[in-house]
Amino acid sequence: MSTTTAYGVDGMTCSHCVASVTAEIAALAGAESVSVDLVTGGTSRVTVTSESELDPALVAAAVEEAGYQLVAV
């Protein structure tokens, strides 16, 4: 059974930002889909569907690798 988790990400401003974060999270083992509700200048909502709950530290590392910061939703 899949699980869906929402995360907050600060610093994204454009479609390139969305693509970078999406690619990094999608590369995590178990990730099935990633969708982003972009909030320019605020906290964007990133929704991840995965086989099982992903390790929050791995998600944070993926977001940081893309150049952004994971925050509480």
C-alpha positions as CSV (number, residue, x, y, z in Angstrom):
1,M,0.0,0.0,0.0
2,S,1.3,3.4,-0.9
3,T,1.7,6.3,1.5
4,T,1.4,10.0,0.8
5,T,3.4,12.6,2.8
6,A,3.4,16.4,2.4
7,Y,6.6,18.5,3.1
8,G,7.2,22.2,3.1
9,V,10.1,23.6,1.1
10,D,11.4,27.1,1.2
11,G,13.3,29.0,-1.5
12,M,11.7,27.8,-4.7
13,T,10.7,30.5,-7.1
14,C,10.1,29.0,-10.6
15,S,9.5,25.9,-12.7
16,H,13.2,25.1,-12.7
17,C,13.2,25.0,-8.9
18,V,10.2,22.6,-9.0
19,A,12.0,20.4,-11.6
20,S,15.1,20.2,-9.4
21,V,13.3,19.3,-6.2
22,T,11.1,16.8,-8.1
23,A,14.0,15.1,-9.7
24,E,16.0,14.8,-6.4
25,I,13.1,13.4,-4.4
26,A,11.9,11.1,-7.2
27,A,15.4,9.5,-7.3
28,L,14.9,8.2,-3.7
29,A,14.3,4.5,-3.4
30,G,10.6,3.9,-3.0
31,A,9.4,7.2,-4.3
32,E,6.5,6.7,-6.8
33,S,5.4,10.3,-7.5
34,V,6.2,13.9,-6.5
35,S,4.0,16.9,-7.0
36,V,4.7,20.5,-6.1
37,D,2.4,23.4,-5.3
38,L,4.8,26.3,-5.9
39,V,4.4,29.3,-3.6
40,T,6.9,31.9,-4.8
41,G,8.5,33.7,-1.9
42,G,6.9,31.4,0.6
43,T,6.7,27.7,1.6
44,S,5.9,25.4,-1.3
45,R,4.0,22.2,-0.6
46,V,5.7,19.1,-1.9
47,T,3.5,15.9,-1.9
48,V,5.3,12.6,-2.2
49,T,3.7,9.2,-2.8
50,S,5.9,6.3,-2.0
51,E,5.8,2.5,-1.4
52,S,6.3,3.2,2.4
53,E,7.1,6.3,4.4
54,L,10.4,7.8,3.3
55,D,13.1,8.6,5.9
56,P,12.7,12.3,6.6
57,A,16.5,12.8,6.7
58,L,16.8,11.4,3.2
59,V,14.0,13.7,1.9
60,A,15.7,16.7,3.6
61,A,19.1,15.7,2.0
62,A,17.5,15.4,-1.4
63,V,15.9,18.9,-1.0
64,E,19.2,20.4,0.1
65,E,21.0,18.7,-2.8
66,A,18.6,20.6,-5.1
67,G,19.5,23.8,-3.2
68,Y,16.5,24.4,-1.0
69,Q,15.4,23.9,2.6
70,L,12.9,21.4,4.0
71,V,10.6,23.0,6.6
72,A,7.5,21.9,8.6
73,V,4.3,22.1,6.7
